[in-house]
């Protein structure tokens, strides 16, 4: 039986878990955003869109698919894409068979920007999230969080030469490799 069905009040460890999740998520995203903006002129949302496109077949996705994946409204994804188009990181491509559909496609400039920003992003994830857990705790946490709505197991946080998308950051001298 879940905690939610035992009581209509959110209290005790249930309240603590919920508050900790919300506050830590907001703080981590805020810091990741600040790091990417300061070092690469990208927001976390910009990075996310570039990454989805880099991992898509043909480096392109319909705008509706980007909207769903980012959980932004159609107008929200349009504004975000407009900014990335103006920076020449992506381009809009009309659908040849349906004039109502348009695609966003990653440009070479966008791919380079994504690769450059990848190390910063991975280092931030390690510093703000991964370093706080053991390997066993991360496995358990991944299993628990995969139950939540919208969870997307698998995937990657950066791209590499082979487009395999694995990402590592580390080394004694603060080196980072994205491969």
N, C-alpha and C positions, 0 to 999 in steps of 0.2 A: 504494500500500500504506500502511495506517495505521501509526502508531508502535506501537500496541498489539499488532499482530500480529508485529512485528519482535523483540520481547523480552517475556519474562514479568515483567521488572522495570520499575518506574517510576523513571526516573532522568533526569538531564540536563534538557533543556528541557521534556520531558514532565512531569517532576516539578515543575519550576518553574512551568509553566503551571497545573497542577492546584492546587498550593498557593496560588498567587496568586489564582486564581479563588475557592477556598474562603474564604481569609482576607479578601479584599476584599468578597465577598458578605456574609459575616457582619458585618464592620465597617460596611458601608454600611447594611444592614438595621437594625442596632443603633442607628445614628445617626438614621436616618429615623424609627424607632420612638420614640426619645427626643424628637425634635422634635415629632412629632404628639401624644405624650402630654402634653408640657409645654404646648403651645399650644392643644390642642383636646380633650384627654382621650380620644383614640383611639389604638389601636395600629395598626400597619401592616396587620395582619390585619383589624381592624375596618374600616379604610378600604377595603381590598380588597373585602370583602363588600358594603359600601355602593355601591362603584363598579360591581361586577357587577350589582347590582340596578338601579342607575340606568340602566345600558345595556341592560337586558332589556326586552322587550316587556311593557307593563303594569307596569313596575317590580317584577316578581316572578319568582321562580324556585323550582322544587321544591327541597326541602332536599337531595335526592340530587345535583342539578346543582351546587348550591353546594359540596357536599362534593367533587365531582370537580374543579371549577374551582380551589378553594383547596388541593387535595391534602391535605385534612384527613379524618380518619376521620369516620364518622357521629356518633360521640359527641363528637368534637372540634368539629365544626360546630354540633352541638346546644348545647354549652356557650357557644360564641362567640355564636350567635344569641340564646340566653337573655339574655346580657348586653346585647346591642343592643336586645332587646325591653324589658328593664327600663328602658332609657334612652329608650324610645319612638322610637328611630331606625328600627326596623322592626317589623312585626307579623306574626304567624303567621296564615295563612289556610288553612282546611281545603279539600281538593279535594271538589267537589260530587259527583263521580262515583266516587271511590275513597277510602274512609275511611283507607286505609293511607298516603295521600300528603298531605303538608302543604307549603304554600308559605311562603316568606318574602317579604314585600312591603315596599318602602321607603316610609316615611311622609314627609310634608312636612317634619317636623322633621329626619329623617335626611338628606333631600336638601339642606336648608339647611346642616346640619353638614358634609356632604360637600363642598359648594361652598366653605364657609369654610376647610376644611382643605386644599383643593386647592392653593392658592397655597403653603402651607408645604411640601406634599409635592413640588410641582414645583421649588421653589427648592432643596430638599434634593437632589433628583435632579441638578439642574444642578451644584450645588456639589460633591457627592460623586462624581459619575460623569461627566457630560457635559463639564465643564470640563477634563478630563484628556486629551481627544482632539480631533483636528481633525475636520472634517466628513467628509473622505475616510476617516479611521480609523474613524469611527462607522459609515459605510456598510459597510466591510469587516467590522467587528466584528458588526454586525447580520446580515450574510450568514453569517458563521462560526457564530454562536450559534444561528441558525435551524435548524441541523443537529441540535442536541441534542434528546434526548427531552423532551417537555413544552413545547418552545418554541412560543409562540403569536404569530406575526408579526401586525403590525397592532395595532389597539386603541388605547386612550388611557389617560392617567393621571389625568384629571380630567373634569368635566362642565361644561357651560355653558348659557346661555340657550336656545340652539338645539339642545342635546343632541348637538351634533356631536362633542364630546369632545376637541377639540384643546386643547393646553395650552401656554402660554408663560409664562415668568417673566423678568423683567429690568427694564431701565430704569435710569437713573442714580440715581434716588432709592430704588432697591430696590423699585420697584412690581411688582406681579404682576397679570396678567390671566388669567383662566381663561375661555375662550370656546369 
